[in-house]
Amino acid sequence: MTTRRTKIWTTLLVAVVLSMGLLVLNSCKKAESEPAAPAAETAVQAAEETASEAAETIEQTTCPVMGGAINKELFVEYKGKKVYFCCAGCEEQFNKEPEKYIAKLPQFKQ
């Protein structure tokens, strides 16, 4: 009888550990791509982004929340400057307390 209980508890423990692992891995997945915009709008947006990025001489390379490599498609504008993140979960954390992460961002050091 104890062997059966041990097997049940072991199975439950393995299931919980695997579930937690999946949650952790899923939290940093890349955001789904948005539908494509018409070509004219895309060209205008690309030109605006290029001009905006050229104006910033300091380039952010790491996520202020987790410290990983940034994804140029995941960003928010904060005080007129883009802040890039490695995953959508980091974007949410930043939005909760942006001032906590500002010191880590090169575009805000002047």
C-alpha positions as CSV (number, residue, x, y, z in Angstrom):
1,M,0.0,0.0,0.0
2,T,2.8,2.5,0.8
3,T,4.4,1.6,-2.5
4,R,1.3,2.6,-4.3
5,R,1.1,5.9,-2.4
6,T,4.7,6.6,-3.1
7,K,4.1,6.1,-6.8
8,I,1.1,8.4,-6.8
9,W,3.0,11.1,-4.9
10,T,6.0,10.8,-7.2
11,T,3.8,11.1,-10.2
12,L,2.1,14.2,-8.8
13,L,5.4,15.7,-7.9
14,V,6.8,15.1,-11.4
15,A,3.6,16.6,-13.0
16,V,3.9,19.7,-10.8
17,V,7.6,20.2,-11.6
18,L,7.0,19.8,-15.3
19,S,4.0,22.3,-15.2
20,M,6.2,24.9,-13.5
21,G,8.9,24.4,-16.0
22,L,6.5,25.0,-18.9
23,L,5.1,28.1,-17.2
24,V,8.6,29.5,-16.9
25,L,9.6,28.7,-20.5
26,N,6.3,30.1,-21.8
27,S,6.6,33.4,-20.0
28,C,9.5,34.5,-22.2
29,K,8.2,33.4,-25.6
30,K,8.3,35.8,-28.5
31,A,5.2,37.9,-29.1
32,E,3.0,36.8,-32.0
33,S,3.5,38.8,-35.1
34,E,0.9,41.4,-36.1
35,P,-0.8,41.5,-39.5
36,A,1.2,43.2,-42.2
37,A,0.4,46.9,-42.8
38,P,0.0,48.2,-46.4
39,A,3.3,48.9,-48.1
40,A,3.0,52.7,-48.0
41,E,2.4,52.8,-44.3
42,T,5.2,50.3,-43.7
43,A,7.7,52.5,-45.6
44,V,6.6,55.6,-43.7
45,Q,6.9,53.8,-40.3
46,A,10.3,52.4,-41.3
47,A,11.6,55.8,-42.2
48,E,10.3,57.3,-38.9
49,E,11.8,54.5,-36.9
50,T,15.2,54.9,-38.7
51,A,15.2,58.6,-38.0
52,S,14.2,58.1,-34.4
53,E,16.9,55.5,-33.9
54,A,19.5,57.6,-35.6
55,A,18.7,60.5,-33.2
56,E,19.6,58.2,-30.3
57,T,23.4,57.8,-30.3
58,I,23.3,55.3,-27.5
59,E,21.9,51.9,-28.3
60,Q,20.2,49.6,-25.8
61,T,21.4,46.0,-26.2
62,T,20.1,44.3,-23.0
63,C,16.7,44.0,-21.4
64,P,16.4,46.2,-18.3
65,V,14.3,43.6,-16.5
66,M,16.0,40.3,-17.2
67,G,19.3,41.4,-18.7
68,G,18.9,39.2,-21.9
69,A,19.4,40.3,-25.5
70,I,16.6,42.6,-26.7
71,N,14.0,41.9,-29.3
72,K,13.6,45.0,-31.5
73,E,9.9,44.2,-32.0
74,L,9.1,44.4,-28.3
75,F,9.3,48.0,-26.9
76,V,7.4,50.7,-25.2
77,E,7.9,54.5,-25.5
78,Y,8.8,56.0,-22.2
79,K,9.4,59.8,-21.9
80,G,9.8,60.0,-25.7
81,K,12.4,57.2,-25.9
82,K,12.0,53.5,-26.9
83,V,12.7,50.9,-24.2
84,Y,13.3,47.4,-25.7
85,F,12.7,44.1,-24.0
86,C,13.6,40.4,-24.4
87,C,10.0,39.2,-24.0
88,A,6.4,40.4,-23.3
89,G,6.6,39.5,-19.6
90,C,9.4,42.0,-19.2
91,E,7.4,44.7,-20.9
92,E,4.6,44.2,-18.3
93,Q,7.1,44.3,-15.4
94,F,8.6,47.5,-16.7
95,N,5.2,49.2,-17.0
96,K,4.4,48.4,-13.4
97,E,7.5,50.3,-12.1
98,P,9.4,52.0,-14.9
99,E,11.5,54.2,-12.6
100,K,13.0,51.0,-11.0
101,Y,14.6,50.1,-14.4
102,I,15.6,53.6,-15.8
103,A,19.1,53.5,-14.3
104,K,19.9,50.4,-16.3
105,L,19.0,52.1,-19.6
106,P,21.8,53.9,-21.6
107,Q,19.3,56.1,-23.4
108,F,18.3,57.8,-20.1
109,K,21.9,58.4,-18.9
110,Q,22.9,61.9,-19.7
